[in-house]
Every structure is written in C-alpha cells, then in structure tokens.
Amino acid sequence: MAKKVLIVDDEEDIVETLKFILETANYECHCAYDGEQGLNKAKEIMPDLIILDVMMPIMNGYKVSRLLKFDTRYKDIPILMLTARSQEKDKELGEETGANEYITKPFDINFVLERVKSYLG
Amino acid sequence: MSKVILFSKNNKKLDKITEMLKHHSVSVFTDEETFFDYLKKDITSDIILVDTINLNDTVNICRTIKFSTQVKNLSIIFIVDKNKNNKDFLKYASAYVCEPINEDILNATINSSVLTKNSLDELAENNAELSTSLYRLDVLNKTVTSLAGSLDKSELIEIMTDGIEKSLSYQLCYSLVFNDPTDITLSIQSVHPISARLEEAIKFRAMLSYKDLFNIHTTKEEIKVIKKIKRKNDFEYDLNVFNFDTALAPINVKNKFFGIIEVFKEKEFKSEDIRWFQTLVKQATFPLQSAVLYEEIKEQNNKLEEMEKKKEEFFSIVSHELRTPLTAIQNAVKILLGNAFPNMPDRANLFIKMIERNSIRILSIIQDWLDSTQAEKGKLSYNFTIANINPLADSVKQNLSNLADEKNIEFTTEKADNIPSIYIDTQRIEQVITNLVSNALKYTPNGGKITILTQMMGAEILKERPFSMNLDRVIADEYIVVKVSDTGPGIAKEDIVRVFEKFEQVKGTLSRSVGGSGLGLYIAKQIAEVHNGFLWLESIINKGSDFYLAIPVLTADERFEMQLKHDISNANNDKKSFGIITLCEKNHSEKTYLKEFINKLNNENIFKRTVDSKSFYTETKERLYYSFYDTNMNIQIFNFVVQRIIDYAKKDEEIKNGKKLYLSQVYYPDDAGDAEEIIKKSKKLLKEVING
C-alpha cells in the first residue's frame, strides 16, 4: 500500500507542485491549507509523514508540530518543516517543538522528494 | 556756591559768620539736638562749620558730628580758640580756623575743602564705575563660557537671563521663545511672586508686540509658561510693574525672529545698562544659532536614518514576497522538465528552459539585494567550517556550465592539488566564485573561454601584484588564490576601482545590454574581506580580465585573533566604548566547562564572575563582556545570555548616556583551548588594540 504524505501549506501552488512530484513517486498525498485543518487531517488519516509550513493562518506550523509531537499517538510521525530563510533563527525554537527536519524556502522540489524518500523509502 | 551747615551756640557770631559766607548757601543751627537730627538726614551738604568755643564737651560733640554725617567726603571745619591748650578734638576736623576769624582765610579754607571733596567724589565715582564694569566683564565672560557649552535652546535662554540678572539686577524679566508656531514658551523670572492678572497681562504684552508672528489660531492658553520666583513672600507684583523702566531686545537667529526678552527695573536703567543688556542678548544669539542648526541637522539625520530603515524594510519585504512566487515557478518548471512529461516537444522545452533561466536570474538579483543591505551593516551571516576550496570550484562549474554552453563558451577548471583545507564559510566563498563566473559569463562573447584556476601564492608574490592594496593587510605567508579568467572585452584601468562598488557596471562596448543587480562584485568584496582576504582584478583591453580571490592560510588561532582584532577596532572606531564579544563555540558541546556555564546561567554569581572582570576593566577603562555559545545551543538561551549582558552593561553610566554597544560574534575554532585561555587571549588583544 502506498505511503501517506500530508502536505500542509497555505500556498496552493506549493501544495500542488509537491503533490504532483510526490504522487509521481507513488505516494498517496493529502492536503491541508491551514494549521488547524492540517492538525485535524493528521489525526484523521494518520499519515506516514507530514510536510508542514511554518507561517500559516489560524495555527502556525510550530504549534501543529508541538501538538502532534506531544501526543503519544502521533509523536512518531516524521515532520519536515518548511521555513523562510528569514526564519532561520526560529530553527532552534522549532527543533524544540520536535520537527524532524528543516527545509528552507525557496526549496528545490527534487530535494524535498529525496528527503521524503529517506524517511519512507 | 557751596552748601554750608553752620553750628554755633553764639548767636552774634552766627550772624557775623553768615555775613562772611554770603556767597554760599548756609543752614544755621544753634541747638545740638536739631543739628544732629539734621546731619542724619542730610545728604547734599559740602561743608560743616562748627564753632567749638563755648561748647561743654567739645571732644564728644565733635566726634558725634564726625560719625553722624551721611555725606561721603564731607569736610568738617572747626572754629577754635587759639589759646586753648587741649586740642584733641581737632582729629575730627578736616581743617580749622582760629578766632578772631578772618573772612578771607575762612573763605579760602572752605573753598579748598570743597575742592578736595569734589575731587574725592569724582574719584569714588570712577572707582565704582570701574568695579561695576569689571564685575560685568566677569559676568559676560562666565556667561559666554556657559553659552558655548550648551546646544540646548531653553538652557541657552536661561544662561542669558541669568547673566542679565547678575549684572543688571532687574525686578522682573520675561522672555518669549518661538520654537515653532505650535511651541511657544514664555519664561518669567521675578524677584517677587506675580499676580495672576499680571501673568495674563505679560502674555498679552508679548503677543501683541509680535502678533504677526502668531498663528491666527494661537491663543494665549497655548503658550507654555515657566515661572521662576526668587522670593516666596506675601508681597506680589501687580500691574504697577508696567510703570517700571524697561529694556527690550529681540532675539534674532539667522536673521529670523526667534523671540524677545524684556526686563523691568524699579529704578531707571542707565544708558550703559541698556548697552550691556543688548550685548548679552547678542552674545546668546550665536550659540542659539548653532543650537537651531544642530537641531535641524539632528532632525535631518533622524529622518535619513528612518528612511534608510524603511528602505531596508521595503527591500526585505519585497524580496521575500517575490521569492515565494518565483519558487513556485521554478518548481513548476522542474516538473515540466522532469520525467513526468516525456512527450514534451523540443521547442516547448526550449521555452521552458528560458523560463527557468530567467527565474534563476531574478532570484539571484533578489538574493544580491538582500545580501548587499546586510553586507553594508556588516551583518551578512557567516558559518565557518574547515573546508577545501577545490570542490567549491567544481560545484560552481557544474551549476553554471549550462549557461556557458548556451553561449558556446569553453568553461574549464584547473585545480592545484596542494590546496590545504582552511577555515572558511563554504557557502559564501562559493557565492564569490559564482559571482565572478556569472560576471565573466555576462561579458564574454559567444565562443569565448572562461577558466577557474586554484593555486597557492606566497605573500611575496602577492605583494608584487599590480593592484594597490594595503600591504599591512597581508597577514599570512601563504594565500589560496582562486583566479577566474575570461576572454571578454577587458576593463580600462580607470574603471577597475569602480568595478567593486555598489550598482556599478562598466559602461561602453557591449556591457549596457548585460543584466544583473550590479551588486555581485560588491558583495564578493565584502565576503573576501571578512575572510581577511583580497579580491582584485587584472585586465587587458580586448584580451580579457582575471579576477583574483586570495584567502590567507591561517591557523585556527590566528584566524580567531584576526576576527577579534577586527571587531574590537571596529568598536573603537565607532567610538562605541563597549565591546560585547560573544565567543561562539562551535561543536564544543561535549566540553564540560561549556555545559556547566549554560547550566549555571541562572546563578547570578557565576554569571557575574564571568561577565564582570574588574581587574581588567579598571586597568583599561574599556569593558569586555563574554558569553559562550554553542551553535547547537537553543536560540532562546543564547538570546537570554545576550540580554543579560546588555542589561548588565546598561547599568553603566556611559551606556545610559547614549553610547552604543558594539555587539560582535566571534567564532572560536574547533581546536580551541579552554574558556580561561580564550578570555586571557581576548584581554590581551583588547589591550593591544587600545594601546595602539
């Protein structure tokens, strides 16, 4: 069965391109467009990996990550956090919230694909 | 005609003497008491003539006369009995005549006494004038000195009125100062308290004389009033003050009306007083002028700083906003160019590649904008590691060979294999090489040749290179050199220096058509300098240009010293007397002292001991604050450390008074010694820099 990846970002274009490249690599993709939606979807579908943007309406990525990582049911789901370069200083703050990896925007989609593969094979 | 007071108990003699003194005005007394009373009030007489014959207690009366008189230099002439033996009382006299009185002698004596008195009076008057002048000169001197020491307008006005008060002794003084139409200050200085209606009246008086200057809407309520009352008592000045003598002077600054000052004095002002008053006011106008200019400059400066800040913000926001959609474009293009659509026609591929190429170009321009504003502030972030430059040259070649192919340019690398690994920021150095090569790609015509060459260069050879550089900056025996050569049009000698300036593109030949931010080489130079290296250019017109990047081969220790020296002297040059040196430990988390340091951060004593090295700063008057930080350390803890240092430093008077803190981050290399050693070393360096 195909591995499930949840993409959470308020930028539809980014979600669309990531979805395309991941689906081409035979992953099952689910999308959410704000933090709250992302959190609910994560709980609902139990994905194998989450790609999570930081700056989002309603609930930011840090919070989503923290809520998931502090819950034993979801804490093992790998989270790849997408940050703007200007937020680099937040990186360390984010690591406290448990994200597994950071990818700074703008990113190369092939690089993201590689990282996803490294977690899910 | 002189004014003579005549005292005698003998009425007959009185008449006789009065007759003799018919050319003078004579007041006559026969009774001692009335005589003494008169003396106590009299201030206009010239001569006292006393008949001492027939007095009961001559000595006593004579003494009383001498000490009762209120007139200065008043001559007392006694009429005495020639035969009387006891003449003690004569010591109270200016002169005496003997019985029988000779009219001529009496008149001559009176005349000479009057002459003496007049001379003495004149002398005293001159003396008094002289001392007043001296006193006023002293006041002027002090006032001018104080005026020179201030650039604060209200303080200047205060110093001026102070000086006027000291030398003119007025009862009331007011000054009205226009800072601008909405900021008008009336300051009143008075000996006695003033009534409310007098205050209102002064406001009106000041406004009415200069009503043209007031905004139509200005009401007297908008005038700020500052009162200084010398004596707090029941007596109050009222409108009667307007009956006093007054002197008024306008205060003009740069030929523009700035304010007025008016003084009130119960007695009349003398003409010198008025002149004096005007001199003092004039003296104040020069520093006031400076103060106004100073304020203008300060305001302008603030505006400029504000604008600069806004510009930076704007750049930063625009850049970030632009980057997001550009990334989306690039990713979409990557999908199109990838394996997903194998049946894409070649012509479509060509145009998609065009989209890719141009979006890369826009992104690099945006990155340059961001970097250049950061580089200007010395704020480009660096991340030093031990690395070799050769792979960087390869990486640049790989990234840019597509562009070279398009122009059919032969693009090669020649790497020396004896290049040692050194302490560099690999990303930044790659950025420099990329900038040099993109620059070469821009200017090299189709079919040309570009080479990246790495080599070692001894300091001796470096010094002989044909470019003007500060030889003091050659700090190592050996340099690693990256040379980027092209077969472009070359750059004329006079243009070479400008190439590395901001927004500079060499004009002429085919250059104007070349795109780019004009910031690449500027940023490259900044990065080279942070690595204590050099970036220079050698060029022959119509043959090509060679760009050189030279980075010194330093030991970790040497590099640390270099950066610390650089930061400390920066702090010194900016006249910021406080250097906060943040020593960033890299990959040192296993070392116990660092762990301890972080763990005990909450312990005030430990922190203070580390920060506050008294023995050191009492010696040099300069202060150095330390904190250690592991790059793996939580950013919040790091910020906490920095904040604590700043809080601590803020207790210092000089920092409170507006001197800025210089915050520097020094990366201490991996093979560093322990904390004690680092502190010792930085102290030594700081001392060296301070002592020149």
Interface residues (C-beta under 8 A of the other chain):
Chain A: E11 D13 I14 T17 F20 I21 T24 A84 S86 E88 K89 D90 K91 E92 L93 E96 K105 P106 F107 D108 I109 N110
Chain B: S316 H320 R323 T324 P325 L326 T327 A328 Q330 N331 A332 K334 I335 G338 N339 A340 L363 S381 M633 N634 I635 Q636
